[in-house]
Amino acid sequence: MREQPVSEHTAAPAGRAAPGHADTVHADLVQALFDAKAACWPAKYLAGGRLAGRLFQLSRAVGELAPPGGELLDLGCGSGELARHLAASGYRVTGCDIAPTMLSQAALADVRHAVRWVRLEPRWQALPFAEGSLDAVVSASVLEYVPDPGAVLAECARVLRPGGVLVCTVPDMTHPVRWLEWPLRLMAVTPLATVRAASRRTGQYLAYLRASGQRRRAGWWYAAARRAGLEPVRAVHAQRRAPLRLLVFAMPGGTRAGQPLTRGKQ
């Protein structure tokens, strides 16, 4: 099977400070984490898999909020299941990720060449799109891994058209699993934590906690989005009591199917 080419994007916006050493180390950690997961990642989206519900939830939200045939970005596309699903629904989709092994899997599975695949440099600062050029950005479980979520939200706002939507998921701090993470997070930053882990599975979870540093309450995300120029929208069909919270934000000035976008409850 022939693999579709993956383009690379390294440009940074003028005037923005270069990433510091700590951000560079963290970006490399996130890339290594997901490259290590690439081989088993597609199976999580199969029927009964841990991420199968995410595919349904996000694609349904996009279908209700983005115009048919619109221009979409799957930011942090991983092995590409959501991007390919959205492309099959008629959207024009670009999938971006920092993990080359993940992107290689995504391109190899894209037998119809329906998605444009772009590798972002791990310390990326600008998305490869013109201002106001996209109808939607989907970012599933990405914001928790970035050192500056506000900057990422601002960049998503830059590339969205008026009325364009950002559909994303973040850790839900009201879910019991997040309460149980606190002692593990302390363990994760302890020297040789992975070596000391009682099992391989525990070691993998500690690696995840070291990479996933953004644990914020919903109000913080709403405030950060507003600072970026986005407005909260009602989360369509959000799951109750799930480890991840679905958030939807919109650029002001647009409508969907002739109806104003409604401001969501916080």
C-alpha positions, 0 to 999 in steps of 0.5 A: 500500500502506498503511503500518502506524502506528509508535508512539514510546517516549521514557520513561526509568527513574527514577533513571538518569543522563541520557546524556552528550554523547558518548553522544548524539553516538554514538546520532545516529551509529548512527541516521544509519548505519542510516537510510542503509542502509535502502533496501538492507537488505531485499535482504540477507535474500533468498535468497543475501543476506548476512543470510539465514543470520542469519534462519534461525539466530535464528529456529531458536534462538527456536523451540527456546527460546521457548514457542509463541505467546510474547511476543517483542521484536525489539530493533533490528529494522531493516527487520523481516524477522526480526520478520515471520518470527517473527510468521508462526511464531505469536509475538506480536512487537514490533519496536523500532528507533531508525532511523525510515527502517528502521521505515517500511520494516518497517511498509510491508512488514507487510501483515498488520499482524502486528507492533507497531512501536515507534520508540525514542528514539536515547538510550533507556534503558528498553524499553516493557514491564512487568517480567517480561512477555516470553518472549524478546528477540532482539537481532541485532548491536545490542549492539556499537553501544550505549555501555553494553552492561551497561545494555542487558542489564539492561533485557532481563533486567528485561522477561523472565519467569523462564525467558525468553531473550535471543538475541543476536549480537555480533562474534566476536573469534576470527574473522580478519575481526576481526583485520583490523579493527584497522588500519581502526579506527585509520583510522576515528577519523582526521580526514577518514577517510571523505574519504580512503577509497580507495573508497565501500565502504571509506568505508562500512566505516569509518563502520560501525567508528566506530559499532560500538565494542563489541569484547569477548571471549566471557567479557566478555559472559558476565560482563556478562550474569551481572551483569545477572541472566542465565545463559548457555545453550547456543547452539543451532546456533551457526555455527562460525568466523563473524564473529558469535557467537551468545549465548543467556542466560536468566532463572533460574527457568524451564524450556523444554518441561519441561526445565531450561535448560542452562548453556552452555560458555564 
